[in-house]
Amino acid sequence: MKRVAITGANRGIGLEMVKQLSANGDEILACIRSPETAVSLEGLKGVSVAVVDVTDPASCEEAATAFGPLDLLVCNAGQYRVRGRMDDPAYTPDNWAEVLATNVSGAFFTTRAFLPFLAKPGGKIAIISSRMGSNTDSVSGGSYIYRASKAAATNLASNLAIDLKQDGVAVGAFHPGHVGTDMGGETAPVTPADSAAGLLNQFHALSLETTGTYAEYNGNKLSY
Ligand SMILES: NC(=O)c1ccc[n+]([C@@H]2O[C@H](COP(=O)([O-])OP(=O)(O)OC[C@H]3O[C@@H](n4cnc5c(N)ncnc54)[C@H](OP(=O)(O)O)[C@@H]3O)[C@@H](O)[C@H]2O)c1
């Protein structure tokens, strides 16, 4: 992969991707929201750290400019917040705004900031979406904000794939599995290590022939 930037890199799937890329000898920009969470990245070879809140375009631009050329951007930062049905009182305007700002426009601002530095041709962008954003593969209901946000994140990836094909940049939307992180919960069936390894394989396989793909960490194709 060579030079990779990852948002939401201080914990969960993002941290695990950083660890595996570091072990592979790649250079990684680990983008974290709060400086004090950098402790989880201490001692990792080839890792530099930038403070990036994806809802703040200026912080994305500052990090992208400081890191310079890159081969892969992973928009991984995400929030879930409300899991209930329609009557869940947590469906507030603030929760809607914060989750959409992170999962959708956050991925947009991150991509816009790093795009000038992405290899052309040959660069890649991975948007970490979810199967819960699929209109056809998601069957359980509820989680209105999160599902809507991930449907939009997948749409962002397919839209970018069209625009960036002419520059030789491949874009995909990916479902990491149901993973045992703070978001996925302790009983989730997929470990962060297996999810990260699978995702990195998918990013490696992503090409201009497959740009616009929407796939799971294990390669299963998803439909929009
Ligand atoms: N876990 C699952 O089962 C699962 C399933 C499908 C999709 N996903 C997706 O996979 C991605 C990673 O999930 P995860 O399970 O690793 O989640 P997680 O453990 O909850 O970690 C979320 C990460 O996103 C960061 N983040 C949140 N808001 C941010 C913002 N505004 N700016 C920058 N960073 C922000 C968090 O930083 P702080 O530590 O500062 O809060 C944290 O590093 C997310 O996009 C998620 O939606 C996860």
The ligand as an SDF file (V2000), in Angstrom:
LIG
                    3D

 48 52  0  0  0  0  0  0  0  0999 V2000
  -18.0640   -2.4270   14.4850 N   0  0  0  0  0  0  0  0  0  0  0  0
  -18.9640   -2.8490   13.5880 C   0  0  0  0  0  0  0  0  0  0  0  0
  -19.6130   -3.9090   13.7740 O   0  0  0  0  0  0  0  0  0  0  0  0
  -19.1830   -2.0820   12.3230 C   0  0  0  0  0  0  0  0  0  0  0  0
  -20.0870   -2.6070   11.3810 C   0  0  0  0  0  0  0  0  0  0  0  0
  -20.2960   -1.9150   10.1940 C   0  0  0  0  0  0  0  0  0  0  0  0
  -19.6040   -0.7340    9.9440 C   0  0  0  0  0  0  0  0  0  0  0  0
  -18.7440   -0.2420   10.8780 N   0  0  0  0  0  0  0  0  0  0  0  0
  -18.0350    1.0050   10.5640 C   0  0  0  0  0  0  0  0  0  0  0  0
  -16.6380    0.8150   10.7110 O   0  0  0  0  0  0  0  0  0  0  0  0
  -16.0220    2.0630   11.0980 C   0  0  0  0  0  0  0  0  0  0  0  0
  -15.1860    1.8380   12.3530 C   0  0  0  0  0  0  0  0  0  0  0  0
  -16.0590    1.3490   13.3620 O   0  0  0  0  0  0  0  0  0  0  0  0
  -15.5420    0.7940   14.7720 P   0  0  0  0  0  0  0  0  0  0  0  0
  -16.3570   -0.3780   15.0830 O   0  0  0  0  0  0  0  0  0  0  0  0
  -14.0680    0.6940   14.8050 O   0  0  0  0  0  0  0  0  0  0  0  0
  -16.0420    1.9950   15.7140 O   0  0  0  0  0  0  0  0  0  0  0  0
  -15.5090    2.5590   17.1050 P   0  0  0  0  0  0  0  0  0  0  0  0
  -14.7180    1.5320   17.8160 O   0  0  0  0  0  0  0  0  0  0  0  0
  -16.7020    3.1670   17.7310 O   0  0  0  0  0  0  0  0  0  0  0  0
  -14.4720    3.7270   16.6290 O   0  0  0  0  0  0  0  0  0  0  0  0
  -14.9750    4.8410   15.9390 C   0  0  0  0  0  0  0  0  0  0  0  0
  -13.8010    5.7160   15.5550 C   0  0  0  0  0  0  0  0  0  0  0  0
  -14.3010    6.8500   14.8240 O   0  0  0  0  0  0  0  0  0  0  0  0
  -13.7760    8.0250   15.4480 C   0  0  0  0  0  0  0  0  0  0  0  0
  -14.6370    9.1850   15.2480 N   0  0  0  0  0  0  0  0  0  0  0  0
  -15.9360    9.3480   15.5820 C   0  0  0  0  0  0  0  0  0  0  0  0
  -16.3680   10.5790   15.2430 N   0  0  0  0  0  0  0  0  0  0  0  0
  -15.3020   11.2180   14.6790 C   0  0  0  0  0  0  0  0  0  0  0  0
  -15.1050   12.4890   14.1290 C   0  0  0  0  0  0  0  0  0  0  0  0
  -16.0870   13.4090   14.0930 N   0  0  0  0  0  0  0  0  0  0  0  0
  -13.8840   12.7970   13.6170 N   0  0  0  0  0  0  0  0  0  0  0  0
  -12.8820   11.8870   13.6380 C   0  0  0  0  0  0  0  0  0  0  0  0
  -12.9990   10.6580   14.1720 N   0  0  0  0  0  0  0  0  0  0  0  0
  -14.2030   10.3310   14.6850 C   0  0  0  0  0  0  0  0  0  0  0  0
  -13.6400    7.6580   16.9210 C   0  0  0  0  0  0  0  0  0  0  0  0
  -12.7960    8.5830   17.5650 O   0  0  0  0  0  0  0  0  0  0  0  0
  -12.9550    8.8740   19.1740 P   0  0  0  0  0  0  0  0  0  0  0  0
  -12.2150    7.7740   19.8630 O   0  0  0  0  0  0  0  0  0  0  0  0
  -12.3330   10.2120   19.3350 O   0  0  0  0  0  0  0  0  0  0  0  0
  -14.4190    8.8690   19.4920 O   0  0  0  0  0  0  0  0  0  0  0  0
  -13.0460    6.2660   16.7760 C   0  0  0  0  0  0  0  0  0  0  0  0
  -11.6720    6.3390   16.4780 O   0  0  0  0  0  0  0  0  0  0  0  0
  -17.1690    3.0570   11.3000 C   0  0  0  0  0  0  0  0  0  0  0  0
  -17.3350    3.8370   10.1360 O   0  0  0  0  0  0  0  0  0  0  0  0
  -18.3720    2.1510   11.5020 C   0  0  0  0  0  0  0  0  0  0  0  0
  -19.5900    2.7730   11.1590 O   0  0  0  0  0  0  0  0  0  0  0  0
  -18.5120   -0.8870   12.0570 C   0  0  0  0  0  0  0  0  0  0  0  0
  1  2  1  0
  2  3  2  0
  2  4  1  0
  4  5  1  0
  4 48  2  0
  5  6  2  0
  6  7  1  0
  7  8  2  0
  8  9  1  0
  8 48  1  0
  9 10  1  0
  9 46  1  0
 10 11  1  0
 11 12  1  0
 11 44  1  0
 12 13  1  0
 13 14  1  0
 14 15  2  0
 14 16  1  0
 14 17  1  0
 17 18  1  0
 18 19  2  0
 18 20  1  0
 18 21  1  0
 21 22  1  0
 22 23  1  0
 23 24  1  0
 23 42  1  0
 24 25  1  0
 25 26  1  0
 25 36  1  0
 26 27  1  0
 26 35  1  0
 27 28  2  0
 28 29  1  0
 29 30  1  0
 29 35  2  0
 30 31  1  0
 30 32  2  0
 32 33  1  0
 33 34  2  0
 34 35  1  0
 36 37  1  0
 36 42  1  0
 37 38  1  0
 38 39  2  0
 38 40  1  0
 38 41  1  0
 42 43  1  0
 44 45  1  0
 44 46  1  0
 46 47  1  0
M  CHG  2   8   1  16  -1
M  END
$$$$
